[in-house]
Amino acid sequence: MHLSSLLLQFVSSGGLQLLLEIFSSGILEPKDQGSWTVWQLDCLACLLKLICQFAVDPADLDLAYHDIFSWSSLADNQRKRAWPGKSRKSTVDHGKGLHIPRLTEVFLSLVQGTSLIQRLINVSYTYDNLAHRVLKAQSDHRSRHEVTHYSTWLLVSWAHCSSSVKSSLADSDHLHDWLKKLTLLVPEPAVRHEACNGLYKLSLSGLEGGESINRSFLLLAASTLLKFLPDAQALKPLRVGLIHVWFVLTEKPCVP
């Protein structure tokens, strides 16, 4: 059976709805201002990946293949591979503009009127209440990167299909803090790059269309980011602090 047929069969049987209910329940998120555990991050990354795979329009499987089927946070696995039996668009074609996969009408109907946007905002930044020593101990773990990747991918693709997403983000009281967290407060460079790449696509998508919300959101995002420049200029490198933590954890003498 073809993969697209399997995806459709799973969705028609209520599988996607169940995955969305699990995610929306918040059961995999920390409780009472706690920090994320490796187990929670692992499970959430897998759940978000499945939601993305079952939410994408089968007609755009080729376009979405790298981001949700073969993507890996490991640097040596970041090479794009073509969907088996199909040819990808050339680099020249992709350079003409953003090519964002569409999501199915089933997904769009399931999430209409839900709190999914806020959930995606919440999980795209997983560093709240996280001590530096814990971050260092988990620094080789890729789940934080995966959670940020899949949550921002889903948000971008959803916004590409429905203008209500950007409208909700623009009206949200959490937009300022969310943008600041993703652009300035993520301590791991690879995860911060992933988040900023998602924000770039979110802000620039749909500009070729006629809906005013796309340009309004771009102006809002840009003006908000400009306000962060003084904070960005005041940031100090974390390298010395992390090296010190490493020596403390391994009980090695600190070399001057």
N, C-alpha and C positions, 0 to 999 in steps of 0.2 A: 504494500500500500504506500502511496506517495506521502511524503512528510506533510504536505499541506492538507491532505485528507485526514491524517491523524490529528493534526492540530484542530481542524474543524470539528471532528468527532468528539474530541475532548471538551471543546468549548460548548458544543450543543448538548453535552451530557451534564452541564453545570459545573465543570471543573474550574473554569476561570472565575466564576462567581464565588466558588468556595475559597480559592486562593486569595481573592480580593477581600473576602470576609476575614480571613486569618490575618492578613496584613493590617486591615482597618481596625481590628480588635486591639492592636498594640501589645499583644501578648509577648512579642519578641523584643520589646523595648524595655529599658531599665525602669525600675520602680522606685518611687520615693527619692528622687534626685540622685540615684545611684549611677555608677559609670558602666559602660558597656563591657560585657564579658566576651571572650573569644567565642564561646558557644553561641551567644546571641547574634554576634556579627556573622558567624558562619551560616547559621540558619536563615538570617534575614537576607544575606547575599544570595543564597540559593532560591529563596522565595521570590525575591525581586526579579531574578533572572528568568524564572518560570513565568511570572506574570508578563514580562516583556515578550517572551517567546510566543505565548498564547494570545497576546493582545495585538501583535503586529498583523497587518493585512497580508494574507498569503501572496497577493500580487507584488508585494514589496519585500519578499523574503530575501531576494538577492541583495537588495540595497541594505538590508538590516543584518545580513549574515555575519559580517565581521564584528559588529558591536554587541550582538546578543547571542550568537552561537559559537563563535570561535575566539572571542575576546578574552585576553588574559592580562592580569595586572603585571605579570612578569615581563620585564623589558625585552628579553630575547624572544618573546612570543608575540610581539606587537606587529608582526608582518601581516599584511592583509592577504587573505586567501579567497579565491573565487568560489562561489557556490558550485558544488559539483554539477557538471553538465551545462553550466551557464557561463556567459562571459560578462564581466563587470564593465561598467562604463569607463571610458578612458579618463586619465587624469585631466586632460584638456576639458572634457565635458563637465567634470566635477568642479573645475576651477571657475566655471561661469556662475556659480552660485551654490547655495546650500541645498543639499539633497537629503531631505529628512523623510524617513519611512512613515507611511500612514498607519493608523490603528483601525481596527475593525469597528463596524457600527455596533456590534454586540458589546465591545468594551465601552464605547462611548455612552451607550444606554445604561450600562451597569453602574458607571461612576457618576452619572448625572445627579447632582444634588447631594453628593456624599462629601465627606471630609477628607477625601483622598489627597487633595492638594496640600493641605496642612500636614498630613502624615508624611508626604514626600519631602516637604520642607524640613520636618523634624529629623528624619533619618539621614538626610544628605550630609549632615554635620554630626559626627559621632564622638566629639572630643569634650563634651561638657563633663565637668567634675572628674576629669582624668588627670591623675598625678603624673609628673614627668617620668618617674621611675617605672610606672606601669606602661607608659607609652614606649619607653626604651625596651622593656621586656617583650612587648608585642610588636616591635618595629619591623620584624621580618614577616609578620602575618599580613596577608594580602586582603583580608576580608573588608577592612575599612575602605580600601580603594575600590573594591567591587561594589560595596553598598552605595558609595557616592556615584560610581559610574552608572549603575542600573537605575538608581532613583532619578538622576538628572536626565538620563536618556529617555525614560518614560515621561518625564515632565515636558521635555522638549518636543517629543513626538505628539504628545497630547495637545500641547499648545498649538502645534502646527495644524491640528485637525479641528480645534475648537477655540474660538476667540475668547470664550468665557474664562479660560485658564489665565490668560494675561490680565483680564479684567479683575479676576479674583486676587491675583498677586498684587496688582496695582492698588487695590483697595485694602490689602492686608496690613494690619498694624505690625506684622513681623517682618515685612520686606526689608526694612533698613538693617535690622539685626542679622537677618539671613544673609544678605549680600556681604556684610562686614565679616561675618564668620567665615564664609567660603573664600573670600579674597584675601583676608589678612590673618585670620586666627587659626587656620588649619596648619598644624606644625610640620606635617610631612609634605615635602615638595611635590611628589608624584600625585598625591591626593588633591593638593591645592591646584595643580595644573589641570587635573581632571575636572574639578569643580568649575574652574574659570572657563575651560573649554565648553562646558555645558551652558554656562551663563552667556557666553558669546553666541552660541547657536540659538539660545532662547531669545536673546535680544534682537538678533538680526533676521530671524525667520519671519516670513510673511510680508516683508517690506515691499515685495513686488506686487502684492495684492492691493485691494482698495479699502480695506478695513482700517479705520483710523487708530484703533487700539494698538496696532503693531508699532506705528510710529510714536504714539504716546508713551508706550511702555519703554521703547528704546530711549527716549528723552528722559523719562523718569529714572531708568536704571543708570544712564550716563551721569545725570546730575547728582544722583545719590553716591555713585562711586567717586566723583570728584571731591565730595566732602570728606572722603577718607584719606586724601593725599597727605595732610599733616600727620595723621596716625601712621601712614605707610612710611613716611620719611623718618619717623621717630623709632621705627622698629630696629631692634638689635639682632645680630646673628645669634642663632641658638647653638652653634657648633661647640663653643667653649663649655656651655652648660651641659650639653649632652655628653661630651667627653668626660667631664667631671663625674657625671652620674654613672657613666660606664665604669670608671675606675673605682668608684665607691661600691658598685654592685659586685665587681669581680675582685675587690680587695687588693687591687694593684696600686703601687705607689704612683702618685701623680708626678709626671716628669715636667719640670719647669721649661 
